[in-house]
Amino acid sequence: MKKLTITAICLVLALLPACGANAPGEEPEPTTTAATTPVTTTEPTTTVPTTTTAPVTQPVFAQGPWQNAYAEFLKKPEKYAEDGHHAFGVYLADLDNNGVPEMILCYGNGVEGGTIFANVYLYDDEVIRIGRRIDMYYSSLYFSIDSKFPGIFVEGGRNSTFSCSYWTVKNYNFVREPLWTDAVNFDLDYPKMEYKELSSNKKLIAKAKKTKSQDEVKLYYINETEIQRVLGG
């Protein structure tokens, strides 16, 4: 009986290696280990370009009796009508650096029709007109809020001749300083535009050219709504 038991055990041990072995000629199957790796998704960063426009800085004036005086004056267009023309717009700019703005009235057919001429008024206990009118045919007005250059830049021209001048206020009158001309020289074999500076004040010339592109002082239309909003009258 013991002999039979030992024989059976030996038979089982002989068969065990065959259970886990591959058949002859077969490649062993590779062992694959599944690895769990977290997947991180990064959203692409999009940079949106921004366009920054410098804000127009309007002059700020201290409140005073000039506001009511100007408001009442503008409400009576017959006071400042000239040669059958009525003012359609007004600039407020301190042309003499005394802290009180002057009124620059524009006459013509509005912005689209152009300005024919301009008149300037100041406040000195009453509204007073300054000097002669500024003829504006084919010309434009520019103002600076820089106290170093408080006057009016007048630029324009016709018939191949263009110029720019600077107008300041002194003793209730204008002082005009020519700045440059840009005209065709017909004396040349091949006529061409020639630029010539008429003032030795380089800083003033540079300011005139810069102010033209910045539009530092706003034109207000003359009507009750604007008078109330701007002057409080």
C-alpha positions in Angstrom: 0.0 0.0 0.0 2.9 2.4 0.9 4.5 1.5 -2.4 1.3 2.5 -4.3 1.0 5.9 -2.5 4.7 6.8 -3.2 4.2 5.9 -6.9 1.1 8.2 -7.2 3.0 11.1 -5.5 5.9 10.8 -7.9 3.5 10.8 -10.9 1.8 14.0 -9.8 5.2 15.7 -9.2 6.3 14.7 -12.7 3.2 16.2 -14.3 3.3 19.6 -12.5 6.0 21.3 -14.6 4.0 20.6 -17.8 1.0 22.5 -16.5 2.8 25.9 -16.6 5.1 25.3 -19.6 4.5 26.5 -23.2 4.1 24.1 -26.0 7.3 23.3 -27.8 8.1 26.0 -30.4 5.8 28.7 -28.8 7.0 32.0 -27.7 6.2 32.9 -24.1 3.5 35.5 -23.8 4.7 38.8 -22.7 3.7 40.0 -19.3 1.9 43.4 -19.5 1.6 45.6 -16.4 -1.1 48.2 -16.7 0.2 51.5 -15.3 -2.3 54.2 -14.4 -0.7 57.6 -15.3 -2.8 60.8 -14.8 -3.2 62.8 -18.0 -2.9 66.5 -17.6 -4.5 68.7 -20.3 -3.2 72.3 -20.5 -5.5 74.8 -22.3 -3.5 76.9 -24.8 -3.0 80.5 -23.6 -4.3 83.0 -26.1 -3.0 86.6 -25.8 -5.5 89.1 -27.2 -3.7 92.2 -28.4 -5.2 95.4 -27.1 -5.2 98.8 -28.7 -4.7 101.7 -26.3 -5.8 105.1 -27.4 -4.6 108.1 -25.4 -7.6 109.9 -24.0 -8.2 113.4 -25.1 -7.4 115.7 -22.1 -9.7 118.7 -22.1 -8.7 121.8 -20.2 -10.2 122.2 -16.7 -11.1 125.8 -15.6 -12.0 127.1 -12.1 -15.6 128.0 -11.8 -16.3 131.7 -11.8 -18.6 134.5 -13.1 -17.2 134.0 -16.6 -19.4 130.9 -17.0 -22.7 132.8 -16.5 -21.5 135.7 -18.6 -20.5 133.5 -21.5 -23.8 131.5 -21.2 -26.0 134.6 -21.3 -23.9 136.0 -24.2 -24.3 132.8 -26.3 -28.1 132.8 -25.7 -28.3 136.1 -27.7 -26.8 135.3 -31.2 -27.7 138.7 -32.5 -24.9 140.0 -30.3 -22.2 138.1 -32.1 -23.6 137.7 -35.6 -21.4 139.2 -38.3 -21.8 139.8 -42.0 -25.0 137.7 -42.0 -23.2 134.7 -40.4 -24.0 133.1 -37.1 -21.6 131.2 -34.9 -22.2 127.5 -34.9 -19.5 126.3 -32.5 -17.3 127.5 -29.7 -13.9 126.6 -28.2 -12.9 127.4 -24.7 -9.2 127.9 -24.3 -7.0 130.0 -22.0 -5.1 132.1 -24.5 -3.5 134.5 -22.0 -2.7 132.1 -19.1 -4.8 134.0 -16.5 -6.9 131.0 -15.5 -10.1 132.2 -17.3 -10.8 130.8 -20.8 -11.5 132.8 -23.8 -14.3 132.0 -26.2 -13.3 131.3 -29.8 -16.5 131.4 -31.9 -16.5 129.7 -35.3 -18.7 131.1 -38.1 -19.7 129.2 -41.3 -21.8 126.3 -42.3 -20.8 123.9 -39.6 -18.0 121.3 -39.4 -18.9 119.7 -42.7 -19.2 123.1 -44.5 -16.1 124.5 -42.9 -15.3 127.6 -40.8 -15.2 130.9 -42.7 -13.8 133.0 -39.8 -13.5 133.0 -36.1 -13.9 135.7 -33.4 -12.4 135.6 -30.0 -14.0 137.0 -26.8 -12.6 137.2 -23.2 -14.2 137.9 -19.9 -13.1 140.9 -17.8 -16.2 141.8 -15.7 -18.0 141.6 -19.1 -17.6 139.8 -22.4 -15.2 141.7 -24.6 -14.2 141.0 -28.2 -10.4 140.7 -28.9 -8.9 142.3 -32.0 -9.9 141.5 -35.5 -11.5 138.3 -36.8 -9.4 135.4 -37.9 -10.2 134.6 -41.5 -10.4 130.9 -41.9 -10.8 130.2 -45.6 -8.9 127.0 -46.3 -7.5 127.0 -42.8 -7.9 125.2 -39.5 -7.6 126.1 -35.8 -5.6 124.0 -33.3 -5.1 124.7 -29.6 -2.8 123.4 -26.9 -3.6 122.8 -23.3 0.1 123.3 -22.5 0.5 126.6 -20.5 3.8 127.2 -22.3 2.0 127.5 -25.6 -1.4 129.0 -24.8 -2.2 130.5 -28.2 -4.0 129.5 -31.4 -2.3 127.6 -34.2 -3.8 128.6 -37.6 -2.8 126.4 -40.5 -3.9 126.2 -44.1 -3.6 127.7 -47.5 -4.4 127.5 -51.2 -2.9 127.8 -54.6 0.1 125.7 -53.8 1.0 127.7 -50.8 0.5 126.5 -47.2 1.5 128.1 -43.9 1.1 128.0 -40.2 1.1 130.9 -37.7 0.7 131.2 -33.9 -1.7 133.8 -32.4 -1.5 134.9 -28.8 -3.4 137.5 -26.8 -1.8 140.6 -25.3 -3.5 143.7 -24.1 -6.9 142.7 -25.7 -5.2 142.3 -29.1 -3.6 139.5 -31.1 0.1 139.0 -31.6 0.7 136.9 -34.7 4.0 134.9 -35.2 4.5 133.1 -38.6 5.9 129.6 -38.1 6.5 128.1 -41.5 5.5 128.0 -45.1 5.3 125.1 -47.5 5.0 126.4 -51.1 5.8 125.4 -54.7 8.9 127.1 -56.0 8.1 127.8 -59.6 11.6 129.3 -60.3 13.1 125.9 -60.5 13.3 123.9 -63.8 11.2 121.3 -62.1 8.9 123.1 -59.6 8.5 121.4 -56.3 7.3 122.1 -52.7 9.8 123.8 -50.5 9.4 123.9 -46.7 10.8 127.0 -44.9 10.7 127.8 -41.2 10.0 131.4 -40.4 10.4 131.2 -36.7 13.6 130.5 -34.7 11.5 128.9 -31.9 12.0 125.2 -32.6 9.9 124.1 -29.6 7.0 126.2 -30.7 7.1 124.7 -34.2 7.3 121.2 -32.8 4.4 121.9 -30.5 2.3 123.2 -33.4 2.9 120.0 -35.4 2.1 117.7 -32.4 -1.0 119.6 -31.4 -2.4 119.2 -34.9 -2.5 115.5 -34.5 -3.8 115.4 -30.9 -6.8 117.7 -31.1 -6.4 118.8 -27.5 -9.4 121.2 -27.2 -12.9 120.2 -28.2 -15.4 122.2 -30.3 -18.8 122.6 -28.7 -21.9 123.3 -30.7 -23.9 126.4 -29.7 -27.3 125.2 -28.5 -29.2 125.3 -25.2 -28.2 121.8 -24.3 -24.5 122.3 -24.8 -24.6 125.8 -23.1 -26.2 124.2 -20.0 -23.9 121.2 -20.0 -20.6 123.1 -20.5 -21.3 126.5 -18.9 -24.2 125.6 -16.6 -26.2 128.6 -17.8 
